[in-house]
Amino acid sequence: MDVLEHAPDMFGGIIVESDKLPADADAFGKRLQHSLGAWRADGRRLVWIDVPIQLAELLPVATKAGFVFHHANEGDVMLVCRLVEDAFVPMHATHYIGVGGVVINDRRELLVVCEKHRRSAAPYYKLPGGALQPGEHLVDAVLREVLEETGVQARFESLVCFRHWHGYRYGKSDIYFVCRLSPLSQDLTMQAEEIEELLWMPVDDYFASDLVSVFNKRIVQAALGSQGVAPEWIDGYGDPARYEFFMPPGEGA
């Protein structure tokens, strides 16, 4: 009997080729048991299997063989099995990433929104922004979110501060990056599905308002009082589509 098609990883483990998994649960179970024995004899430490949703009937077979769930996406579940007790299993993603834009025009007015879906009935004013999409840079995300929520075109200036929060959605942590932007347009177009109110608010009114949290006031102060760090590419490092750097202005090589 042949072992399941696989490739070794760099940590002494095995990655089973998902596109070559047997569709029949009984056939999968027999080959899996044979494969686990062969990999143990070969000194392998752990085994990864990514089971696509169309082969979900293989999941109970794998868990009976000692596999546990590592993480899941909409169309697949990643399973892992330790072949030795102390085998290191890296964690899946632990953080959400969000961005907010401090956009201030020449009249010293701040672009603010009041979200339609919020924890309290009372309105409160915050920065436009939202979550990054997979593979999206911080710069691209904050410009996109500001445009989607407010209709304002903007230019990225710098990253000024961030907040780290544990115990967020599904028990994961969250990092929220605050970016300073310059508006390239002034007309407002509200994203009605998510936003209840949208306006240019005088900065002094924002700081004085009881409808603005202490946190939001502080991060706007940070954007006004700090140069922050600006995007800068490091030649020869890698693919710009995969990496993003922020450095103090004027200190590049």
Summary of the structure (lengths in Angstrom):
residues: 253
radius of gyration: 24.7
end to end distance: 59.3
largest distance: 75.7
contacts: 688
relative contact order: 0.12
helix: 26%
strand: 33%
